[in-house]
Amino acid sequence: MLAPVQRPSDDADLRQAQATRASRAVVGGVYFVLLTACAAGAYWAMFSQFAPWDDEGFFDYSLRLFLDGHTIYNQISTGYGPFYYEFWGGLLKLAGHGISTDTGRDIQTVLWVAGTAGVAASVHRMTRRFALGVLALTTTFAVLSALQFEPMQADSLVCALTIAVLVVSVFGVERLPRAACAGIGALCAALLLTKINVGAYVLAAVGFTAVMTIPTLARWRPLRGFAVLVFVLVGPGVMLATLSEAWTQYYMALAFASTLALAFVAHYAGISRDQAGDESRSWPYWLAGGFVAVFVLVMAIIFALGTTPGAMWHWTIDVTSRQASFESAGPGIGDAAVTWSLLLAAAAWIACGLRRARPDSATAGPALVGGALRMLVGVAVLLSLVNEFPFDLSPTPLFGLAMPLAWVAALAPRHVVLSTRQRFVRLLIPSLAVTSSLIAYPVPGSQVLTGSVLFIPCAAICLGDGWGELDAWWSSADRARAAVPGFGLREALTALMAAFALATVFEHVLQSDEIFHNQYQGGQALTVPGATRLRLNALLADDLDALVSTARAHCTVLWSLPGLYSLNLWTGLPTPTTQNGGEPFWLTLDAAQQRQALKAAEASPDMCVVVYNGTLINNYAGPPTPTLPLIEFLHSDFHLIDAFGVYDLELRNPPVTRARRAARS
């Protein structure tokens, strides 16, 4: 049988399909190469430093105790939620692997690279712009570099879960909205049961988005007012504990202005007539169902393992609510940040008012000024997140400009008509970004960076909107026909954004990789168990190796000031009690728990204490109060064995010495 004659149109379709497949292969290949480079840099960075505050040690050691069968809250003191321990403990159990310094850093490396990939994929999906996907990838890799300093910190899991909300909303709401809503609800429960304040922020953002965009909810005016009130006041409400501090007042004003601007935009959007029959009426049930399912499951597991509700409440509510009283420094927000946040909130109100005065319509043309301003906002947010000129606002935190500009991402261009699904995603992303940045209260550590990561897709949305508006404006005008053939505004914008993306590849990936690699290669490998892939400065490595070796030779129990629990993992020596408290433990353990810890310590004759003599201790309202019985015991009943750089190793005095000292006193 003769083959059918192929028509010219069939040839054209075939060539188009082949070109599309080739283009996708090239794009996928570029992303793969970039993520491979990011993975290499992340590994080198993760294994070439050791933070003196050792948050890593607290999480690794408490997770080790949990894996060994101890009950969190009743036997293990931690202010973090049960999902953290169930999630990581469950994965490690399934893998048949314990927790160690090396393992924790492997996990953190995966979180860093996966988070980078998730943000880049989401941006590419939303904007359909390869250059913006690359920009998102490189900027996210730079922002998430903060993860190298605190492996296994609960905030790392919080960051990953928040990015997961982004990915599920971008990829799921458009195609499978019910399943996506269930997933978002489940992730909200996981966040709440990992770090309660962050969970409250995310719930406020998701609830606000749902009420303002789902027609069946948005029609209830009292419900809309309540959702806006919670969304706008959740940040200031959490900060009331330190209201007398100037930095708290500035932070509250920044949060209030940023959320209020988003409320203006959400209220302006209203409910379109064509959305009356939308299937979104079932979304709230799926959101609630996903939340309840995960919440009940996690709580059932933790109570089945022996945790009591009272102990859980004490550590996750009572202790964490007191954190601001002994750990509060505050981000460096000044008068200027407050001023521009209030001005930008006013700009949001004015922009929405102008839109309402001239109602949106599908026939409204793209605006030159609007497109240019959107692109300017996108560039400003991206550069401010990496402290680049001319938007390096130091000492104002990275989110100081991004927070009050987030509303621009929520406001679609005038000529764009959005479905309920699209409006939900467009409002959710900036709402989550603004509330996630509140995590920097009360201690602005690495959370300043990890809490700012969702501003990257906000910036990309602004760039994509502006790019589209300028492109459409150019194409709809006679200017396009009058331009030089083959080169016009469209080509200029493409070339400009490609150059911008390429510049960030060199700066944020290639140059960073070179720095990380040189640091790793110049380090000296530790010889301590569980951290043999860690390469540090030669002096520090020698000190830590000698400290661990000496402690293993002289001690059977080990504690440390202010709480450096990596040393317990490396030496294999236990603490006198599993109720160690967070860092600093003398401020997180109550009087009864300190008495129990003191009793356990007094029963350990060969107990040692490692005292850190660096400046870290000043971060916690000064040195420990010597009048506390536990601290007095650790100071008076021990003698120095040896000093290892900034670390002193002290052994408990023999019984004769203790008796003589008691007689003299």
TITOR-624369 format. One record per residue (C-alpha): x, y, z. Coordinates in steps of 0.25 Angstrom, whole numbers, plus 2048, in hexadecimal, padded with zeros to 3 digits. Example, Ala and Ser with C-alpha at 12.3 -4.5 7.8 and 13.67 -1.06 7.14 Angstrom:
! residues 2
8317EE81F
8377FC81D
END
This chain:
! residues 665
800800800
80580E7FC
808817808
7FE823808
803830802
80883A80D
80284780C
80A85480E
80285781A
806849820
81584C81D
81485A825
80D853830
817848831
823852831
81C85B83B
81A84F844
82984B842
82D859845
825859852
82B84C857
839851854
83685E85B
831856867
83D84D867
847859867
83F860872
83F85487A
84E852878
85186087C
84985E889
85085188C
85E85688A
85B862893
85585A89E
86185089D
86A85C89F
8618618AB
8628538B1
8718538B0
8728618B6
86885D8C1
8708518C5
87D8588C6
8778638CE
86F85A8D7
87C8528DB
88685D8DD
8808658E9
87C8638F7
87386D8FE
87887090C
869872911
86786390D
85886390B
85B857902
86084F90E
853852916
84A84D90B
853841908
85483D916
84683E919
84283690D
84C82C911
84582B91F
83882A917
83D81E90F
84281791B
834817920
83382392A
82682B92A
827839925
82284392F
82183A93B
82F835939
83583E92E
83484D930
831854923
82886091F
82685A911
81A85390C
81984390B
8188438FC
8278468FB
82B83A904
8208318FD
8248358EF
8338348F0
8338298FA
82A8218F1
8328238E5
83F81F8EC
8388138F2
83380F8E4
8418118DE
8478098EA
8518148ED
85381C8FA
85682B8FB
8648308FA
86B83D8F7
86E8388E9
8608338E7
85983F8EB
8628478E1
85E83E8D6
84F8408D9
85284F8DA
85984F8CC
84D8488C6
8438528CC
84C85E8C6
84C8588B8
83E8538B8
8398618BD
8418688B2
83B85E8A8
82D8608AD
82D86F8AD
83386F89F
829865899
81D86D89F
82287A899
82487388C
81686D88C
80F87A890
817884887
81A87A87B
82788287A
83487A87A
83D88687E
83488988A
83587A88E
84487C88E
843889896
83B8828A0
8448768A1
85187E8A3
84B8888AD
84487D8B5
8528758B6
8588828BB
84D8858C5
84D8778CB
85C8778CD
85887A8DB
85486B8DD
8638688DD
86586E8EB
85A8668F3
8588588ED
84C8518F2
84685D8F8
83785D8F9
83686A8F0
83D8628E5
8318588E5
8278648E6
82E86A8DA
82C85D8D2
81E85C8D6
81B86A8D2
8218688C4
81985B8C3
80C8648C5
81186D8BA
8148618B1
80685A8B4
7FF8678B1
80686A8A4
80585C89E
7F98578A5
7EE8618A6
7ED863897
7EB854894
7E784D8A0
7E18588A9
7DB84F8B4
7E78468B6
7F08538B6
7E78598C1
7E884C8C9
7F784D8C7
7F885B8CB
7EF8588D8
7F884D8DB
8058558DA
7FF8608E3
7FD8558EE
80B8518EC
81085F8ED
8088618FA
80D855900
81B8588FD
81C866902
80F86C907
81187B904
8148788F6
80886F8F5
80087A8FA
8058848EF
80387A8E4
7F58778E9
7F28868E9
7F78878DA
7F087B8D5
7E387E8DC
7E488D8D7
7E68888C9
7DB87E8C9
7D18888CF
7D48938C5
7D588A8B8
7CB87F8BA
7BD8858B6
7B587D8C0
7BD8828CB
7C08908C6
7B18948C5
7B08938D5
7B58A28D8
7B789F8E7
7C08938E4
7C889B8DA
7CA8A68E5
7CE89B8EF
7D88958E5
7DE8A38E2
7DF8A68F1
7E68998F5
7EF89A8E9
7F38A98EC
7F48A78FB
7FB8998FC
80989F8FB
8078AB905
7FF8A290E
80B898910
8158A4912
80D8AA91E
8178A3928
8228AD924
8198B9920
8228C3929
82E8C091F
82F8CA914
8338BF90A
8268B790D
81E8C490A
8258C58FD
8238B78FA
8148B78FD
8128C48F4
8198BD8E9
8118B08EA
8048B88EC
8068C18E0
80A8B58D7
7FE8AC8DB
7F58B88DA
7FA8BB8CB
7F68AD8C8
7E98AE8CE
7E68BA8C5
7EA8B28B9
7E18A68BD
7D58AF8C0
7D68B68B3
7D78A98AB
7C98A68B0
7C189A8A9
7BF89989A
7B1896895
7B788A88D
7BB88489A
7AE8828A0
7AD87389C
7BB87089F
7BE8628A5
7C78698B0
7BB8688BA
7C185B8BE
7CF8608C0
7CD8648CE
7C98568D2
7D68508CB
7DF85A8D2
7D98578E0
7D98488DD
7E78488D9
7EB8508E6
7E28488EF
7E883A8EA
7F683E8EC
7F48458F9
7EC8398FF
7F682F8F9
8038368FF
7FC83890C
7F782A90D
80582590B
80C82E915
80282B920
80381C91D
81281D91F
81082292D
81083192C
805837935
7FD844931
80284C93D
81184993A
80E84D92B
80785A92F
81285E939
81D85D92F
816861922
80E86C928
812871936
821870933
821876925
818881929
823885933
82E885928
82D894925
830897934
83E891933
841890924
83E89C91C
8478A5914
83D8A9908
8418AC8FA
8478B98F7
83A8C08F2
83B8CF8F3
8328DC8F0
8358DB8E1
82F8CD8E0
8238D18E7
8218DE8DF
8228D78D1
8198CB8D6
80E8D58DA
8108DD8CD
80F8D08C5
8028CB8CC
7FD8D98C8
8018D68BA
7FA8C98BA
7ED8D08BF
7EE8DB8B4
7F18D08A9
7E58C88AD
7DC8D58AE
7E18D98A0
7DD8CB89A
7D08CC8A1
7CD8D989B
7D08D388D
7CB8C588E
7D48BA889
7D08B387C
7D58A9872
7D68B4868
7DF8BD870
7EC8BF86A
7FA8BC870
8018C9876
80F8CD873
8118D4881
80A8C8888
8138BE881
8208C6884
81C8C8893
8198B9894
8278B588F
82D8C0898
8278BA8A4
82B8AC8A0
8398B089E
8398B88AB
8348AC8B3
83E8A28AD
84A8AB8AF
8468AF8BD
8458A08C1
85489F8BE
8588AC8C3
85C8B18B5
85E8C08B0
8568C88AF
84C8C18B9
8568BD8C4
84E8C28CF
8578BD8DB
8568BD8E6
8478BC8E3
8448AD8E2
8428A78D4
8338A78D4
8338B68D8
82F8BA8CA
8298AD8C5
81E8AC8D0
8178BA8CC
8198B78BD
8138A98BD
8058AF8BA
8098B28AC
80A8A38A9
7FC8A18AE
7F68AC8A4
7F58A6896
7F78AF88A
7EA8B6886
7E88AE879
7E98A1880
7DD89A885
7E088F88F
7D8883893
7D587F8A1
7E08758A1
7EA87F89B
7E688A8A5
7E88808B1
7F687D8AD
7F988C8AA
7F48918B7
7FA8858BF
8088868BB
80B8958C0
8028938CC
80B8878D0
81788F8CD
81389A8D6
80F8928E2
81B8888E0
8248948E2
81F8968F0
82788A8F4
8328938F7
82C897904
83189790F
83F89290A
8438968FC
84D88B8F9
84D8838EC
83E8848ED
83F8928E6
84488B8DA
83C87E8DA
82F8868DD
83288F8D1
8328848C6
8248868C2
8278948BE
82F88E8B2
8228898AB
81B8968AE
82689D8A7
82589489B
81689689A
8198A5899
8248A388F
81B89A887
80F8A3888
8178AF884
81E8A8879
8118A3873
80B8B1874
8168B886D
8178AD862
8088AE860
8088BD85F
8138BD855
80C8B284D
7FF8BA84D
8058C7848
80A8CC83B
8188CD841
81A8BE83F
8188C0830
8228CC830
82D8C5837
8398BF831
8358B182B
8398A6835
83C8AF841
8328B7849
82D8B8858
82A8A9858
8388A5854
83E8B085D
8378AB869
83A89D866
8498A0865
8498A9871
84289E87A
84B893874
85889C878
85289E886
85088F888
85E88C883
86489688C
85D890898
862882893
871887894
86F88F8A1
8668868A9
86A8788A4
87787889E
87E8828A7
87887C8B3
87C86E8AF
88A8738AD
88A8798BB
88386D8C1
88D8638BA
89986B8BF
89486B8CD
89285C8CD
89F8598C6
8A78628D0
8A085B8DC
8A58508E5
89D8438E7
8988408F5
89A8328FA
88F832904
884827902
87882C8FA
87F8388F4
88B8338EC
88683A8DF
8868478E7
8938508E2
89685C8EB
8A18668EE
8AD85E8F2
8AE865900
89F862903
8A08548FE
8AC851906
8A5857913
89884F910
89F84290E
8A884491A
89B848923
89383C91E
89F832921
8A283892F
893838933
89282992F
89E826937
89A82D944
88B82E944
87F825944
874830944
87683D93C
86E84B93D
872858937
86F867939
86786D932
86385F92C
86C85A921
86684C91F
86E848913
87984591D
87083A923
86E834915
87C834912
88182F91F
876825921
87482A92F
86682D934
86183993B
85D83794A
84F838946
84783893A
84084593E
84B84D939
843859935
846862929
85186B928
853872932
84D86793B
84D86F948
843878942
83A86D93C
83A863947
830867952
834866961
82F858963
836853956
84385A95B
842852968
841845961
84C848958
85584C964
85183F96B
85583795F
86283F95D
86683D96C
86482E96A
86F82E95F
87D82D965
88482E958
87C839952
883843949
87F851945
883858938
88386793A
88386F92D
88B87C92F
887884922
87E88F921
87288791E
86D88792C
86A89692C
85F893921
85788D92D
855899936
86389793C
86A88C943
86188294C
85D887959
867881964
85C88196F
855876967
85886996F
85A861962
86486C95C
86B86D96A
86D85E96A
87385F95C
87C86A95F
88186696D
88285796D
88B855961
89A85795E
8A185A951
8A784E949
8AC85693D
8A8861934
8A685F925
8A586D91E
898873923
89386692A
897862938
89585493D
89285394B
891846954
889845961
89184696D
894839975
88C836982
89783B98B
898848984
88984A984
888847993
894851997
88D85C98F
880859995
88685A9A3
88D8679A0
87F86D99B
END
